Every structure is written in C-alpha cells, then in structure tokens.
C-alpha cells in the first residue's frame, strides 16, 4: 500500500515573489489526487517541493513520520527512493537508450544481475506498452512514448508515491485518455499513492479520488473529487468550464471593469460546473483498486461535513462506479450507496448493458 | 519575511558558487569515481579545444617574437630574443591561451551540456532517483577540464616556442644558436611547472563556473544560451585574476635563474 503524505503549512517564495503560502493537505495512502490550478500558480513548484528538490520557506512534509524539510541529506536520499516522478517531458537521459534509461535506477541502487534487471525492465516496458522500443534513443521516439518511458523508469524501483507533472501536456485528447486509463490501471496494480499536477479538465474529472485547487497563492480547496466538481465557487466553475467570464484573468487577477465587460458578452446567468463525469475504473482483467474501499470508509466518516450537493454526487458516483466495475467483469466489493453505516444490506442487481470491453492491452 | 537587500542578493550566488565548489571537492574525494565519464569528457573537451589552441598559439607566439625582436634590436640585445620569447610564452602566453580556450571552448561546451540537461529536468530526475548529479556528471567534467588544461598548456608551449623560433630565425633572420643559448640560459624547470599549475587551476575554475551556470540557468531555452555566455565571461575574468595572483607570487617566491 502507498504511504500517506502529510503537508502542513507549506509556504514557498522565490525572492520577493510569494508562490503559495500555508498549503495544508494530506494525500491519502493509495489514492489518486489531482492538483488543479491555472497556469503559473506554482503547481510544478509544489511537486518539486514535495520531493525535496526545492526548499520551502516554512511548513513541513511528513512521510513515515519524517519531516522531509528538516531531515538530513542522507535521510532525504533514502526517502526519495519511495518516490517515482514522471516529469513533464519524461526527463529521459538523452545519451542513453530507452532500455538503459529504465534500467538506470536498478543498476545504481541494486545489485541485481543483468538478467534480473532485464526481466524487470521488460515487465515495466510491457506495462506501459513500449515493447520494441528498447534500443531507441529518447530523441527518436514521440512525446507520448517519452512520457511512458519516463513512467516506466519512475516505477522501476516499486515506489510508494508516484508524482505526475502534467502527464497530459503536449498530448492529444486521445493519447491523454489512454494515459489516464494507464494511470488508473497502474494504481490498481501497485496501490501506490498518486499525485497528478494538471490543468486538463477532463483528466481532473475522470481520474482522481481527490482534487485540490491552487489559486491566488493558496490552496483554495482539497477534498473528495465530488466536492470540487459540484462546487458553486465562481473560480471553480470558471476553470471547469474553461471560459473567460469569472475571477481568473490572463495574468492571475483581473480588474472589476474587465470582469464586467466580459460578463456583458454573454446573455443571462453563467452556467455552473459541468455535470459530473463517472470516474474511470481499471481495465478488464485487472484487480479492483484497493483504494476505493479505503476511500469509501474515509469519505463516509467525513460525509456529514460535506455540502449537500457533494453528498448527492458521492452517492451518484458510487453507483456509477459500481456499474462500471460490473461492466469490467469485477464484483464491486466496495461500492454501495453510503448512509448504510453497517455496510451494505442489499446488493444492487448487476446492470447489463453496453458492449463487453475488449480484453487486451491498450497502446498509445 | 524580510525582503532580501541588494547585498544579500549580490552575495547569494557567490555563496552558492563556493558551496558547489566545496561539494565538488567532497564528492571527488568520496567517490565512487566515474572513470568512464571522466575519460569520455576529457576526450570531448580536448577534441573541442586542441585544434583552436594550436591555431591560436602560432600567431600569438609570432606576435611576441616580432615585438621582442624589434624591442631587443632597439636595445641592441638581439641575441637575447630567444630568452625573452621563451619566458613570455612559457610563463604567460601559453597559460593565457589555455585559459581562453579552456573557458571559451571547453567551458561553454560543458555549460551548454549541463544547462540542456537541467532544463530537460534530467538533473532533477537524477536527484529524485537518489543519484547525485554532482558526483555523477559534474566531478568528471571539472576534472576532465583540469586534465585537458594541462595537456593544452603543454601543446600551447610547444607550438608557441616553435612558432617563435620560426619567426625569429627564419622570418627575421636571427641566429639559431643565440636563440637556443639564451633560452637555456634563462629558462628553468620551475617555469614550466608553475605554468602547468596555473593551467590546472584555470581548468578547475572554468569547470566549476561552467557547472554552476549550467546547473542554474535562467528559465527557458534562451536561458541556457545566456548561461553559457555568462559562464564564458565569468571564467575569463576569474582565470585572469588567478593568473595575476600566481604570477605575482611566483615572481616573489622563486628567484630568477642566474641571480
């Protein structure tokens, strides 16, 4: 199971420019969390702070009860081995082949024989659908392939936390959809804690268990995906609708005159957040995500604190997930409408419908 | 949080630079040493700077020879041209040519390489994988530059002296015997030793500057270009300063031959 990452009161500035302050959140173990935010709000900076590449001004990051910000250099290197990071362009070493890139962490950190390394590398390459590209150089493969190779390298040491820096940047919507499915599948197979930094709305709607949003140098929100996706906050609905009308401007803030002018361009009321999309489930043939049951228990415990709209959305998406699970040929152990404090008293009948999904691996 | 003052902002990079230099020294001692990378980098830096050094030294040696021949003729001491030319080349010209080429050709190549790796996030990826990029990439490059500097200095000395001889004897019609005799009358072994010592220091300094700028480029692809530019300018200034200090010390400490 993945580890919990607890961030408390994190503040970061570059010189005089404050990037964000007082960010407090907990990444629940094994769950997928997404950090959303307009460009330039310091999402990537947050990711780099989380792995200790940048030092925050204040605050703490706890992993296994060790504060990453204040621990010794050697402990930091030790803790970093728990992390796998997918950088924006894959960050492959340009002078090495794809195979050597993926084998690199194993050769550096383990005493495995070349044969054993070969087995692991081939398994990871199969996992991300890169068979046949092992002898190519990073410059000779496409951006999507570089990302997947970077993902294979990030996973080769079996990390407990995997961070994704804009996995969808530079990919077309179809490739993004495949990559999103791959992320869900990997989560089901590894049960590691995932954090995805993105500004792709579709990914944010369909992939995560939890969503946070950075805006105006603060963490505006962090919680179960349904909370943000049903929020009536004008910033959230502007962002999710991808429109100009709302508080977010071209540079971070805009003046009220401009806001009024833009509002006048559209007749009537602004629409709220888009309808909730169902969360992706693992491909057929894979196990259920263990995080789903844990998340359910966790969300049930805080259910009464959530807004009414979010509560309804959580129930609805549980039902949708259960149906999707059945379509994928699994029995959803965890999915039952909440409100039954003692667990499910009755199981809903399986819903038939939709084409049976094709077995087999997906490729980008 | 108080805003950093001008002094703090000006001194922070200097502090970071020395910190990097310390870290490089620590990692060199600590190991494990990356022999393969070191040999490859030495070959690479030598490849980009050897030919320019030779080409640079010939006109440089010739200029000194011409100037000295003219000067000594006015003093009526043509027979001493060899001595002057050799001293100038061994002690000053060769190390300075080395300094220019090691910073200009070698340092810029190293800085561009590290800078490109930094913006492609290769360096960050390496750190996240728990591998020190200093130990893995920077130490071999800095030591490769020091090694190459020594080799280049030797090359520049030979080419410079040969060039000086050619211009003095063949072009200006000087006496070969007088040239050689005055040369061995004044030159001493410590001249070439201190010249090589300078070369090592130039190589190290230019290497650390290239690494520092390469690892901390301004953002974007243009940033790497700017970083390379700055690395070359900073290392020029730095190596000339080192040259001044060592020359002054050498002249104070080691007595000239025959005095």
Interface residues (C-beta under 8 A of the other chain):
Chain A: X13 X15 X16 X48 X51 X53 X57 X77 X78 X80 X81 X83 X85 X87 X88 X89 X91 X92 X93 X94 X104 X105 X108 X109 X150 X153 X157
Chain B: X1 X3 X4 X9 X116 X117 X120 X121 X122 X124 X125 X126 X127 X128 X129 X130 X131
